[in-house]
Amino acid sequence: MAVDLENLVSQMTLSEKAALCTGASRWTTTPLQHLGIPELLCADGPHGLRRLPDINAVGSASLPATAFPTASCLASSWDVELVDQVAQALAEECIAQHVDMLLGPGVNMKRSPLGGRNFEYFSEDPFLSGEMAVHYINSLQARGIGTSLKHFAANNQEYQRFNISAEIDERTLREIYLPAFERAVKEAQPWSVMCSYNKVNGLLASQHGYLLNDILKQEWGFEGLVVSDWGAVRERVAALRGGLDWEMPGPMPRRVNALVAAVRSGELDEALLNESVRRILRIVFKAHETPKGGDFDVEAHHRLAQKAASEGMVLLKNNGILPLKTPQHIAVIGRAAEQAHFQGRGSSFINPTRVAVPFNELQARAGAAELTYAEGYPTDNSFNQELIDQAVAQAKTADVAILYIALPGFKESEGYDRQDLDLTAQQVALIQAVSQVQPNSVVVLNNGAPVLMGAWLDGVAAVLEAYMMGQAGGAAVADILFGRANPSGKLAETFPLKLEDVPAQGNWPGNLGAVHYGERLYIGYRYYDLKHMPVLFPFGYGLSYTTFAYSSARASASIFKDVDGLTVSVDVTNTGALAGKEIVQVYVHDLAASLDRPYKELKGFAKLELQPGETKTVSIRLNFRAFAFYNPRYRQWITENGQFDILIGASSADIRQTLSVTLQSSVELPCILDRESSLVEWLEDPRGRQVLGGLYDEIEVGLGKYYGGGRIGNYMEMIKNNPLYTVLIRAEKFLSKNADELLAEFLEQVHKLP
């Protein structure tokens, strides 16, 4: 039954409107029973439900729920159908636990692998992050449960996260830090968007009218409500005026009173308050269209968590030891084998329904093999040689050693950034010592973001990046090690060789209240391409137990219009002896552009399963935005005529097929020439060139006479990027009018042309 929102708002008192825009508790909106307005209940996500039994409780245990792999692992699956399935399961658990809206997904960019909350975010690449978010949101909301896309915007570090100002130029903001949000809003319309704590270019995100009103609501057409991150609001009136609808947490009577007083004094237009009220009411009533209660299938969701973990784990190295071939004695080393490390610390911490213990899962699949266990490293950061000696003794007599190495919470958590990319000193020494006596050593990593491996990688036989693998990850690891599952994950982020190579490192974590994004567009693989810099493992990389061949790449057209887009197809063949899955990645390279562009950018991907000898065709659609860049002078996305290379690969560093196509741009740009525009800008603008007419030749001839003809070519090259006005000044003696008169005439004429 449709609700007449206008009528409802008209019946509300000013105090009731202000109260609705502030939380009634830590997790609910303010209900108004006499008007038939129910409350909306939200709960933390994004990779599992953290529903507290008492909505006012702080720090208490949440109700049991499925702990799915965190975003860093899920994104490495590159499997949008899997994301759909996980989101559906999350919706079922929300319904069972009477939750209306799940606080997720998180789509901030991994600007640096040091970011403490990186495990909650998908990728260093905005296209991959946006694709994951669209499927997550659409699947959850199709089942009547809302999402809260977060954290908007530029929440890329934990250091001073409540007050640091992310200083970002407009183009970098538009091309790197906003596209995942933009795509999620336009293609999935999340019920809410959560603002971040930090400032963006000096203004708090909670009161950033340019981001929340101009871009999010007006330009992108966002229809839902904007909610604060918990405790992000400083000035309630400024925040509401800036586009923030719902402040959390509550109750906060003085915030309510502040809104009431501001309206009564004329400081705040009540129409703005009414707009926020309408947005909140629209979501509250939408949420109550979905009946709540019942149970969810605990075992089925645990199995799905195992599948998700298996699909997201990335095999980084394998000298042929994997899958394991009936070893008689396996030395299992590392605390994480007995105490599974499957999620990060902070607001996304889940109380799991059950946990697959890695050692037990290995034992269940090992047949007659003998398994022994050594702790390997302590819970704290102390160094214990005795634990290493015990592990070495067991590894010596074994056929294979499996080391479960988990990056401890004191090094990686929400709330603070990592200080380095290293494992603990104990863990590094452990791997080195074990691999020296046991060449058949396999390292299983549990971490939320890249770690350095240079001190030990060459000495081990295999490395499996299991990430924060969720509650069933122990079973997924065992299946991969024994070949019951073929690893198919690929990295959604670059693993650098050393911390100093990270592009943001020169501007990290900031000082004097600001962090400058000096690397601009060049984060992740974009930077390593620019610098031709080697990395430990590239973006999009991952091994399999089988092999794949790419052939017969083709495009739907060799010459195409940007508005029509392009379809790229390639044949992929499983050339190995085992069934497996391959992730085909499509990157776009612009051969020439008026502004600098990254060498290549991901614009499409597909995951497919192939039996031995089987061939399938992959077709990927590339739209206007696949070829466009944001021009800050025109304040819009533009394309330009010219040639593009379509790079089809198994990773960002493993391009298998290349196509050359020619784009015809449909973009008609307005004339933005002004007194400061350079000579070359006038010549490149079709209206500018028309107005200048033969003047350029006149200038060149006059200056040629002045310089005796010999140096004029070099001189014109030197001055072409100077403002036209300064060129006219220098050539004034050869012209019929002075520079001021000429420039005024040119500007008048050029802005009259269609």
C-alpha positions in Angstrom: 0.0 0.0 0.0 1.5 3.3 -1.1 2.2 5.9 1.6 1.3 9.5 1.0 4.6 11.0 2.1 3.5 14.6 1.5 0.5 14.2 3.7 2.5 12.5 6.4 5.1 15.2 6.4 2.5 17.8 6.7 1.1 16.2 9.9 4.5 16.1 11.6 5.6 18.7 14.1 8.9 20.4 13.6 10.3 18.5 16.6 9.1 15.2 15.1 10.8 16.0 11.8 14.1 16.8 13.6 13.8 13.7 15.7 13.4 11.5 12.6 16.6 12.9 11.2 18.5 11.6 14.3 18.8 8.0 15.5 16.6 6.9 18.3 19.2 4.4 19.4 22.5 3.1 18.2 20.8 1.2 15.4 17.3 2.6 14.8 15.4 5.5 13.4 12.9 7.3 15.5 9.4 5.7 15.3 6.3 7.9 15.5 3.5 5.5 16.4 0.7 8.0 16.4 1.4 8.7 12.7 2.0 5.0 11.8 5.7 5.5 11.2 7.7 2.4 12.3 11.4 2.3 13.1 14.1 1.1 10.8 16.8 -1.2 12.2 20.2 -1.4 10.7 23.2 -3.5 11.5 26.9 -3.7 10.7 28.2 -5.6 7.7 29.5 -5.9 5.1 30.7 -9.5 5.0 28.4 -10.8 7.7 25.6 -9.7 10.0 26.6 -8.1 13.3 23.2 -7.8 15.0 23.4 -6.9 18.7 20.6 -8.4 20.8 20.3 -5.1 22.7 20.2 -2.1 20.2 21.6 0.1 22.9 24.5 -2.3 23.8 28.1 -1.4 23.2 30.7 -4.1 22.9 28.4 -7.0 23.6 28.5 -10.2 21.5 26.3 -10.2 18.4 23.9 -12.9 17.4 25.5 -15.8 15.6 25.7 -15.2 11.8 27.7 -16.5 8.9 31.1 -14.9 8.6 31.7 -14.8 4.9 35.1 -13.9 3.4 36.0 -10.3 3.7 35.9 -8.0 0.6 39.6 -8.5 -0.2 39.0 -12.2 -0.6 35.6 -11.9 -2.3 36.9 -9.4 -4.9 39.7 -11.8 -5.7 37.1 -14.3 -6.9 36.2 -11.8 -9.8 32.9 -13.7 -9.7 29.8 -11.5 -9.8 27.4 -14.5 -9.6 29.1 -15.6 -6.4 28.7 -12.0 -5.0 25.0 -12.4 -5.9 24.8 -15.6 -3.9 26.6 -14.2 -0.9 24.4 -11.1 -0.8 21.3 -13.3 -1.1 22.4 -15.3 2.0 23.1 -12.0 3.9 19.6 -10.9 3.1 18.2 -14.1 4.4 20.1 -13.7 7.7 18.9 -10.0 7.9 15.3 -11.1 7.5 15.7 -13.9 10.1 17.2 -11.4 12.6 14.8 -8.6 11.9 17.3 -6.3 10.3 16.1 -3.8 7.7 19.4 -2.5 6.3 22.9 -3.9 6.2 25.8 -1.4 6.5 27.8 -2.3 3.4 29.4 -2.7 0.9 32.6 -0.6 1.2 34.0 0.5 -2.1 36.8 2.9 -1.1 40.0 2.5 -3.1 43.1 0.7 -1.7 45.3 3.8 -2.1 48.0 2.1 0.0 48.3 -1.5 1.3 49.0 0.1 4.7 45.3 1.0 5.0 44.1 -0.6 8.2 40.6 -1.2 6.8 41.6 -2.5 3.4 40.2 -5.9 4.2 36.7 -4.4 4.1 37.3 -2.9 0.6 37.3 -4.6 -2.7 40.2 -3.4 -4.8 42.7 -0.8 -5.9 40.7 -0.5 -9.2 37.4 1.4 -9.4 35.9 -0.7 -12.2 36.3 -3.9 -10.3 35.1 -2.4 -7.1 32.0 -0.9 -8.8 31.1 -4.2 -10.5 31.3 -6.0 -7.2 29.2 -3.4 -5.4 26.5 -3.3 -8.1 25.9 -7.0 -7.8 26.1 -7.0 -4.0 23.5 -4.2 -3.7 21.1 -5.4 -6.3 21.0 -8.9 -4.9 20.4 -7.8 -1.3 17.8 -5.2 -2.2 16.0 -7.6 -4.5 15.1 -9.5 -1.4 13.8 -6.4 0.4 16.9 -5.6 2.6 18.6 -2.3 2.2 22.3 -1.5 1.8 24.4 1.4 2.9 27.2 2.1 0.4 30.2 3.4 2.3 32.3 5.3 3.1 31.6 8.4 0.9 34.2 9.6 0.1 38.0 9.2 0.1 38.2 7.1 3.3 41.6 5.6 2.4 43.4 5.5 5.7 42.7 5.1 9.4 45.3 7.6 10.6 43.4 10.7 11.9 40.3 9.4 10.1 38.0 11.7 12.0 39.7 14.9 10.9 42.3 14.3 8.2 41.6 16.2 5.0 42.1 14.2 1.8 43.4 16.8 -0.7 42.5 15.5 -4.1 42.3 17.2 -7.4 39.0 17.1 -9.3 40.1 14.7 -12.0 41.6 12.2 -9.6 38.5 12.3 -7.5 36.3 11.7 -10.5 38.4 9.0 -12.2 39.7 7.0 -9.2 37.9 7.7 -5.9 34.3 8.3 -7.1 33.6 5.9 -10.0 32.8 2.8 -7.8 30.3 4.9 -5.9 28.9 6.4 -9.0 28.3 3.1 -10.7 26.7 1.6 -7.6 24.3 4.5 -7.3 23.3 4.7 -11.0 23.0 0.9 -11.5 21.8 -0.3 -8.1 20.3 2.7 -6.2 21.4 1.6 -2.6 18.8 2.6 0.0 21.5 4.6 1.7 24.9 6.1 1.3 27.1 6.5 4.4 29.4 9.5 4.6 32.9 9.1 5.8 34.6 10.6 8.8 37.3 12.5 7.0 37.4 15.8 5.3 37.7 16.1 1.5 39.6 19.2 0.4 39.1 20.9 3.7 35.4 20.2 4.3 34.0 17.4 6.5 32.3 14.7 4.4 29.3 14.9 6.7 28.6 18.4 5.5 30.1 18.3 2.0 27.4 19.9 -0.1 29.4 19.4 -3.3 29.7 15.7 -2.7 26.3 14.9 -1.1 24.0 17.4 -2.9 25.6 18.4 -6.1 27.2 15.1 -7.2 25.4 12.3 -5.3 21.8 13.5 -5.3 21.6 15.8 -8.2 24.2 14.7 -10.8 23.9 10.9 -10.1 20.2 10.9 -9.2 20.6 9.2 -5.8 17.1 8.6 -4.4 17.9 7.1 -1.0 19.0 8.7 2.3 22.5 9.8 3.3 23.5 8.5 6.8 26.5 9.5 8.8 29.2 7.1 9.8 28.7 6.6 13.5 29.9 9.9 15.2 30.9 11.6 12.0 28.7 14.7 12.4 30.2 17.8 14.0 27.7 20.5 13.2 24.1 19.1 12.7 22.7 22.1 11.0 25.6 22.4 8.6 25.4 18.7 7.9 21.7 18.7 7.0 22.2 21.8 4.8 25.2 19.9 3.2 23.0 16.9 2.3 23.3 14.6 5.3 19.8 13.3 6.1 20.2 10.9 9.1 22.7 11.3 11.9 23.8 8.2 13.8 24.0 7.0 16.5 21.3 8.3 18.8 19.6 9.3 20.9 21.0 12.9 20.8 18.4 15.4 22.1 20.6 18.4 21.6 21.0 17.6 17.9 17.3 17.5 17.6 17.0 20.8 19.4 19.6 22.3 17.2 17.6 21.6 14.1 14.4 22.9 15.6 16.1 26.1 16.8 17.7 26.6 13.3 14.4 26.4 11.5 12.7 28.7 14.0 15.4 31.3 13.7 15.5 31.2 10.0 19.0 29.8 9.8 17.7 26.6 8.2 15.0 26.4 5.5 12.4 24.0 6.7 12.0 22.8 3.1 15.5 21.2 3.4 14.5 19.5 6.6 11.3 18.2 4.9 13.4 16.8 2.0 15.5 14.8 4.4 12.4 13.6 6.2 10.9 12.4 2.9 14.0 10.5 2.0 14.1 8.8 5.4 10.4 7.9 5.4 10.6 6.5 1.9 13.3 4.0 3.1 11.5 3.3 6.4 8.3 2.3 4.6 10.1 0.4 1.9 11.9 -1.7 4.6 8.6 -2.6 6.2 7.3 -4.1 3.0 9.5 -7.1 3.7 8.2 -9.4 6.5 10.8 -10.3 9.0 11.5 -13.4 11.2 12.1 -17.1 10.7 15.3 -18.9 10.4 18.1 -19.2 7.9 19.8 -22.4 6.7 23.0 -22.3 8.8 24.6 -25.3 7.1 23.8 -24.1 3.6 25.3 -20.7 4.3 28.4 -22.3 5.8 28.8 -24.2 2.6 28.4 -21.0 0.6 31.0 -19.3 2.7 33.4 -22.2 1.9 32.7 -21.8 -1.8 33.3 -18.1 -1.6 36.6 -18.6 0.2 37.7 -21.2 -2.3 36.9 -19.0 -5.3 38.7 -16.0 -3.8 42.0 -17.6 -2.6 44.9 -16.9 -4.9 47.7 -19.4 -5.6 50.8 -17.1 -5.8 53.5 -19.7 -6.2 53.6 -23.4 -7.0 56.7 -25.4 -8.1 54.5 -28.4 -8.8 54.1 -29.6 -5.2 50.4 -28.7 -5.2 48.0 -30.4 -5.3 49.5 -32.7 -2.7 50.2 -36.3 -3.8 49.5 -38.6 -0.9 52.2 -37.6 1.5 52.8 -40.0 4.4 53.7 -37.3 7.0 52.6 -33.7 7.0 54.0 -31.2 9.4 51.3 -28.6 10.1 52.9 -25.5 11.5 51.5 -22.2 12.7 48.9 -21.0 15.3 46.4 -20.2 12.6 46.1 -24.0 11.8 44.5 -24.5 15.2 43.0 -21.0 15.7 41.6 -20.0 12.4 42.3 -16.4 11.4 39.3 -15.6 9.2 38.2 -12.0 9.8 39.5 -8.6 10.8 39.0 -6.6 13.9 36.6 -3.7 14.2 33.0 -2.9 13.4 32.7 -5.8 11.0 33.7 -8.5 13.5 31.2 -11.4 13.2 30.1 -14.0 15.8 30.3 -17.0 13.5 27.8 -19.8 13.5 30.7 -22.3 13.4 34.3 -22.3 12.4 36.2 -24.8 10.2 39.5 -25.5 12.0 42.2 -25.7 9.4 44.1 -28.6 11.1 40.9 -30.6 11.4 40.0 -30.0 7.8 43.4 -31.1 6.7 43.1 -34.3 8.8 39.7 -35.1 7.3 41.2 -35.1 3.8 44.6 -36.6 4.5 43.6 -40.2 4.4 46.3 -42.4 6.1 48.9 -39.6 6.3 50.2 -38.7 9.7 49.7 -35.1 10.7 51.8 -33.4 13.4 51.3 -29.8 14.8 53.7 -27.2 16.0 52.6 -23.7 17.2 55.4 -21.9 15.4 54.7 -18.4 16.7 53.2 -16.8 19.8 50.1 -14.6 20.1 52.0 -11.4 20.8 55.0 -9.8 19.0 57.6 -11.5 21.1 60.3 -13.7 19.6 60.4 -17.3 20.7 63.2 -19.4 19.3 62.0 -22.5 21.1 58.8 -22.5 19.0 60.8 -22.3 15.8 63.1 -25.1 16.9 60.1 -27.3 17.6 58.6 -26.6 14.1 62.0 -27.3 12.4 62.3 -30.7 14.2 58.9 -31.8 12.9 59.5 -30.4 9.4 62.7 -32.3 9.0 61.1 -35.7 9.3 58.0 -34.9 7.2 57.3 -35.2 3.5 55.8 -31.8 3.4 55.4 -28.8 5.8 52.3 -26.6 5.6 52.8 -23.3 7.4 49.6 -21.3 8.4 50.8 -17.7 8.8 48.2 -15.2 10.0 49.0 -11.5 10.2 48.0 -10.7 13.8 45.4 -8.2 14.8 48.0 -5.9 16.4 49.4 -5.3 13.0 46.2 -5.0 11.0 42.8 -3.7 12.1 40.2 -1.0 11.7 41.2 2.0 13.7 44.8 2.2 12.8 47.0 1.7 9.7 49.8 -0.8 9.4 53.3 0.5 10.0 54.9 -1.8 7.5 54.0 -4.6 5.1 56.0 -7.3 7.0 55.0 -10.4 8.8 56.2 -10.5 12.4 60.0 -11.2 12.8 59.0 -14.5 14.4 57.0 -15.5 11.4 59.7 -14.6 8.9 62.3 -16.5 10.9 59.9 -19.5 11.2 59.4 -19.7 7.4 63.1 -19.4 6.7 64.1 -22.0 9.2 61.4 -24.5 8.2 62.1 -24.1 4.4 65.8 -24.6 4.9 65.3 -28.1 6.3 62.1 -28.9 4.3 62.1 -27.9 0.6 58.5 -29.0 0.3 57.2 -26.2 2.4 53.8 -24.6 1.6 52.9 -21.2 3.1 49.2 -20.4 3.6 48.7 -16.7 4.3 45.8 -15.2 6.3 45.9 -11.4 6.0 43.7 -8.6 4.7 46.2 -6.9 2.4 49.6 -7.5 0.8 52.6 -8.6 2.8 56.3 -8.6 1.7 57.8 -12.0 0.9 61.3 -11.2 -0.4 63.0 -12.7 2.7 61.5 -16.1 2.2 59.7 -16.6 -1.1 62.5 -18.3 -3.0 62.9 -20.9 -0.3 59.3 -22.3 -0.3 57.6 -24.5 -2.7 54.2 -22.9 -2.8 52.3 -19.9 -1.5 48.5 -19.7 -1.1 47.0 -16.3 -0.4 43.9 -17.2 1.6 43.2 -13.7 2.8 40.6 -13.2 5.6 38.8 -16.3 4.4 35.6 -16.4 6.5 34.4 -19.0 8.9 34.6 -21.9 6.4 38.0 -20.9 5.0 39.8 -23.7 6.7 37.9 -26.3 4.6 38.5 -24.3 1.4 42.3 -24.3 2.1 42.3 -28.0 2.6 40.3 -28.6 -0.6 42.8 -26.6 -2.6 45.9 -28.2 -1.0 44.6 -31.7 -1.8 43.2 -30.8 -5.2 39.5 -31.2 -4.5 39.2 -27.6 -5.7 41.3 -25.9 -8.4 42.4 -22.4 -7.3 40.9 -19.7 -9.5 41.2 -16.4 -7.6 43.3 -13.6 -9.0 44.6 -10.6 -7.1 42.4 -7.5 -6.9 45.4 -5.5 -5.8 49.1 -5.3 -6.5 51.7 -6.9 -4.2 54.7 -4.6 -4.2 58.3 -5.7 -3.8 58.9 -3.2 -1.0 57.0 -0.5 0.9 59.0 2.2 -0.8 57.6 1.2 -4.1 54.0 2.1 -3.1 52.9 5.2 -5.0 51.2 6.8 -2.1 54.2 6.4 0.2 55.6 9.8 -0.5 52.3 11.4 0.7 51.4 9.0 3.6 49.8 9.4 6.1 49.9 13.2 5.9 50.6 15.9 8.4 49.2 19.2 9.6 45.8 17.8 9.2 46.0 17.0 5.5 47.1 14.2 3.3 47.9 15.1 -0.3 47.0 12.6 -3.0 50.1 13.6 -5.0 50.2 10.4 -7.0 47.0 11.5 -8.6 45.5 8.9 -11.0 48.5 6.6 -10.5 47.6 4.2 -7.8 48.1 0.4 -7.9 49.0 -1.1 -11.3 48.5 2.3 -13.0 51.6 3.6 -11.2 53.7 0.5 -11.8 52.9 0.7 -15.5 53.9 4.3 -15.5 57.2 3.6 -13.8 57.9 0.3 -15.6 58.5 -0.9 -12.1 58.7 -4.6 -11.2 56.3 -5.9 -8.5 56.1 -9.0 -6.4 52.7 -10.1 -7.9 50.8 -7.9 -10.4 47.1 -6.9 -10.3 44.9 -9.7 -11.7 47.5 -12.4 -11.1 46.8 -15.9 -10.0 47.9 -19.5 -10.7 45.8 -22.6 -11.5 46.4 -26.3 -11.6 45.7 -26.2 -15.3 46.6 -23.8 -18.1 44.7 -21.7 -20.6 45.3 -20.4 -24.1 43.7 -17.3 -25.6 43.0 -17.0 -29.4 41.0 -15.3 -32.1 40.4 -12.0 -30.4 38.0 -9.8 -32.3 36.0 -6.6 -31.9 32.5 -5.9 -33.1 33.9 -3.0 -35.2 37.3 -1.6 -36.1 35.8 1.9 -36.3 33.1 2.7 -33.8 31.2 5.7 -32.3 31.7 6.2 -28.6 28.0 6.2 -27.9 27.6 2.8 -29.6 30.4 1.2 -27.6 32.2 -2.0 -28.6 32.0 -5.7 -27.9 35.2 -7.6 -27.6 35.4 -11.3 -27.9 38.1 -13.9 -27.4 38.3 -17.7 -27.4 39.7 -19.4 -24.3 40.8 -23.0 -24.2 41.7 -25.2 -21.2 45.0 -26.7 -22.4 45.7 -28.7 -19.2 44.5 -31.9 -17.8 42.2 -30.6 -15.1 39.0 -28.7 -15.0 39.5 -25.1 -14.0 38.3 -21.5 -14.1 39.9 -18.6 -15.9 39.4 -14.8 -15.4 39.7 -12.9 -18.6 40.6 -9.3 -18.2 40.1 -6.5 -20.7 42.1 -3.3 -20.4 41.9 -0.2 -22.6 45.0 1.8 -23.8 44.5 5.3 -25.3 47.4 5.9 -27.8 47.1 9.7 -27.7 45.1 12.0 -25.5 45.0 15.7 -24.7 45.6 14.9 -21.0 47.9 12.3 -19.4 46.2 8.9 -19.0 47.3 5.7 -17.3 48.9 3.3 -19.8 46.0 0.9 -19.4 42.9 0.6 -17.3 40.6 -2.3 -16.5 37.3 -1.9 -18.3 35.8 -5.4 -18.4 36.3 -9.0 -17.1 34.6 -12.4 -17.1 35.1 -15.6 -15.2 34.5 -18.9 -17.0 34.8 -22.6 -16.2 36.4 -25.0 -18.7 36.8 -28.7 -18.8 40.2 -30.1 -20.2 40.3 -29.4 -23.9 37.2 -27.3 -23.9 37.0 -23.9 -25.6 34.6 -21.1 -24.8 34.1 -17.7 -26.3 34.0 -14.7 -23.9 32.3 -11.5 -25.0 32.7 -8.3 -23.1 30.9 -5.1 -23.7 32.8 -1.8 -23.5 30.6 1.4 -23.2 31.3 5.1 -23.6 33.0 5.4 -20.2 35.4 2.6 -21.0 37.1 5.1 -23.4 36.4 8.4 -21.7 38.4 10.5 -19.2 37.3 13.4 -17.0 38.3 16.8 -18.2 38.3 19.2 -15.2 38.3 22.3 -17.4 35.0 21.2 -19.1 33.8 19.5 -15.9 32.6 16.5 -17.8 33.6 13.1 -19.1 34.9 13.3 -22.7 36.2 11.1 -25.5 38.5 12.1 -28.3 38.9 10.8 -31.8 41.7 8.4 -32.2 43.1 4.9 -31.9 42.8 2.6 -28.9 44.4 -0.7 -28.1 42.2 -3.3 -26.5 44.5 -5.5 -24.3 43.1 -8.9 -23.3 45.0 -10.7 -20.6 45.3 -13.2 -17.8 46.6 -10.4 -15.5 47.6 -6.8 -15.9 51.1 -8.0 -16.7 50.2 -11.0 -18.9 48.5 -9.6 -22.0 47.6 -12.4 -24.4 45.8 -10.7 -27.2 45.7 -7.1 -28.6 43.2 -5.4 -30.8 43.5 -1.9 -32.4 40.3 0.0 -32.9 39.5 3.6 -33.9 37.0 5.7 -31.9 34.8 8.5 -33.3 33.8 10.9 -30.6 30.3 12.3 -30.4 31.3 14.8 -27.7 30.6 18.4 -28.5 32.5 20.6 -26.1 31.5 24.1 -25.2 34.0 26.9 -25.8 35.9 27.7 -22.6 38.6 30.0 -24.0 39.4 33.0 -21.9 42.1 35.6 -21.4 44.5 33.0 -20.0 44.1 30.4 -22.7 47.3 29.5 -24.5 48.0 29.8 -28.1 47.8 26.0 -28.6 44.5 25.9 -26.8 43.1 28.4 -29.2 44.4 26.5 -32.2 43.0 23.1 -30.9 39.6 24.6 -30.2 37.6 24.5 -33.5 35.9 27.8 -32.7 39.2 29.4 -31.6 41.0 28.3 -34.8 38.2 29.7 -36.9 38.3 33.1 -35.1 42.1 33.4 -35.3 41.9 32.7 -39.0 45.1 33.8 -40.7 46.4 35.7 -37.7 48.6 32.8 -36.7 50.3 32.9 -40.1 50.6 36.7 -39.8 52.3 36.4 -36.4 54.6 33.7 -37.7 55.7 35.7 -40.7 56.2 38.9 -38.6 58.3 37.1 -36.0 60.2 35.3 -38.8 61.2 38.6 -40.2 62.2 39.9 -36.8 64.4 36.8 -36.2 65.7 36.7 -39.7 63.8 33.5 -40.5 66.3 31.1 -39.1 64.9 30.6 -35.6 61.2 31.1 -36.0 60.3 27.4 -35.9 62.0 26.8 -32.6 60.6 30.1 -31.3 57.0 29.3 -32.1 57.4 25.9 -30.5 58.7 27.7 -27.4 55.8 30.2 -27.1 52.8 28.0 -28.2 51.9 27.1 -24.6 52.1 30.8 -23.5 48.7 32.7 -23.2 47.6 34.0 -26.5 47.7 37.5 -24.9 51.4 37.3 -24.3 52.0 36.1 -27.9 50.0 39.1 -29.2 52.0 41.4 -27.0 55.3 40.1 -28.5 53.9 40.3 -32.0 52.1 43.6 -31.6 54.4 45.6 -33.8 53.5 43.4 -36.8 49.7 43.6 -36.1 47.0 46.1 -37.1 45.6 46.4 -33.5 47.0 46.2 -30.1 46.9 43.0 -28.0 44.1 44.1 -25.7 41.8 45.1 -28.6 42.5 41.9 -30.5 41.9 39.6 -27.6 38.7 41.3 -26.7 37.4 41.0 -30.2 38.5 37.3 -30.4 36.8 36.4 -27.1 33.6 38.2 -28.2 33.5 36.4 -31.5 34.4 32.9 -30.2 31.7 32.9 -27.6 29.1 33.8 -30.2 29.9 30.9 -32.5 27.6 27.8 -32.2 
